Amino acid sequence: MKIGYIVGSFAQDSINRKLAQVIVDQAPEHAELVEIDITVLPLYDRHMDDDFPQVLREFKDQVAAVDGLLLVSPEHNQSFPAPVKNAIDVLTRPPKEGQLAGLKLGIAGASPGRYGSINGQSQLRQFLPPLGVKLMGTPLLAVHVTGETFSDDGTADEQTTTRAMAYIEAFTEFVADHG
Ligand SMILES: Cc1cc2nc3c(=O)[nH]c(=O)nc-3n(C[C@H](O)[C@H](O)[C@H](O)COP(=O)(O)O)c2cc1C
């Protein structure tokens, strides 16, 4: 099984990238996790539909090549960051070539805020299922990051590691069940 993952933060020291790495490290053996980079995507505008840029096609091809997609994203101003919305919009274009319908998706995130990115996650959970995305409901993985959560070498505390393992195990089962 091939699982793609997107990190919704462009920051080099991103706590969401750290969380994504913990998920990768805890994945069951039968799952191969590959990063799909959204930092290379230009801001979409509808004129691109006429001559769809190669970089956007390559992004869509990478998403098409995986069995399921994980989004590990921060929360910005009670929502999810703009590059994440841009990437989602790209997946719906050009017309009649949308890829959201049937996409098996998991959403996770981390923030130093008390609710650990849950507001941003909730907004994604609101608009994606009506677009045909098959979204895993539970378990939630919204990590409230403190100074204790990640060590300097990126390893996570026991609770976060255990949650990440349960999450990726559930997601691989979800993907298999919805094949
Ligand atoms: C523009 C901006 C808005 C933010 N808004 C929120 C927020 O609404 N809720 C929250 O929990 N954290 C918020 N934060 C803090 C981020 O969660 C924190 O910077 C976190 O490290 C971002 O994840 P990253 O390290 O993966 O980039 C915000 C940060 C930025 C830069």
The ligand as an SDF file (V2000), in Angstrom:
LIG
                    3D

 31 33  0  0  0  0  0  0  0  0999 V2000
   -0.2720   33.2180   10.7090 C   0  0  0  0  0  0  0  0  0  0  0  0
   -0.3390   32.2780   11.8710 C   0  0  0  0  0  0  0  0  0  0  0  0
   -1.5320   32.0280   12.4960 C   0  0  0  0  0  0  0  0  0  0  0  0
   -1.6140   31.1220   13.5480 C   0  0  0  0  0  0  0  0  0  0  0  0
   -2.8310   30.8250   14.0780 N   0  0  0  0  0  0  0  0  0  0  0  0
   -2.9450   29.8030   14.9590 C   0  0  0  0  0  0  0  0  0  0  0  0
   -4.2290   29.3580   15.3970 C   0  0  0  0  0  0  0  0  0  0  0  0
   -5.2520   29.8680   15.0130 O   0  0  0  0  0  0  0  0  0  0  0  0
   -4.2860   28.3140   16.2670 N   0  0  0  0  0  0  0  0  0  0  0  0
   -3.1540   27.6940   16.7220 C   0  0  0  0  0  0  0  0  0  0  0  0
   -3.2600   26.7520   17.4750 O   0  0  0  0  0  0  0  0  0  0  0  0
   -1.9140   28.1110   16.3340 N   0  0  0  0  0  0  0  0  0  0  0  0
   -1.7980   29.1490   15.4720 C   0  0  0  0  0  0  0  0  0  0  0  0
   -0.5620   29.5670   15.0440 N   0  0  0  0  0  0  0  0  0  0  0  0
    0.6270   28.9700   15.6470 C   0  0  0  0  0  0  0  0  0  0  0  0
    1.0520   27.7470   14.8820 C   0  0  0  0  0  0  0  0  0  0  0  0
    0.2850   26.6520   15.2960 O   0  0  0  0  0  0  0  0  0  0  0  0
    2.5340   27.4920   15.1400 C   0  0  0  0  0  0  0  0  0  0  0  0
    3.2890   28.5390   14.5260 O   0  0  0  0  0  0  0  0  0  0  0  0
    2.9840   26.1560   14.6210 C   0  0  0  0  0  0  0  0  0  0  0  0
    4.3660   25.9880   14.9120 O   0  0  0  0  0  0  0  0  0  0  0  0
    2.7610   26.0590   13.1320 C   0  0  0  0  0  0  0  0  0  0  0  0
    3.0840   24.7810   12.6820 O   0  0  0  0  0  0  0  0  0  0  0  0
    4.4660   24.4920   11.9210 P   0  0  0  0  0  0  0  0  0  0  0  0
    5.5680   24.5810   12.9590 O   0  0  0  0  0  0  0  0  0  0  0  0
    4.2970   23.1190   11.3860 O   0  0  0  0  0  0  0  0  0  0  0  0
    4.6320   25.5420   10.8610 O   0  0  0  0  0  0  0  0  0  0  0  0
   -0.4530   30.4780   14.0140 C   0  0  0  0  0  0  0  0  0  0  0  0
    0.7690   30.7580   13.3930 C   0  0  0  0  0  0  0  0  0  0  0  0
    0.8360   31.6220   12.3330 C   0  0  0  0  0  0  0  0  0  0  0  0
    2.1620   31.8690   11.6530 C   0  0  0  0  0  0  0  0  0  0  0  0
  1  2  1  0
  2  3  1  0
  2 30  2  0
  3  4  2  0
  4  5  1  0
  4 28  1  0
  5  6  2  0
  6  7  1  0
  6 13  1  0
  7  8  2  0
  7  9  1  0
  9 10  1  0
 10 11  2  0
 10 12  1  0
 12 13  2  0
 13 14  1  0
 14 15  1  0
 14 28  1  0
 15 16  1  0
 16 17  1  0
 16 18  1  0
 18 19  1  0
 18 20  1  0
 20 21  1  0
 20 22  1  0
 22 23  1  0
 23 24  1  0
 24 25  2  0
 24 26  1  0
 24 27  1  0
 28 29  2  0
 29 30  1  0
 30 31  1  0
M  END
$$$$
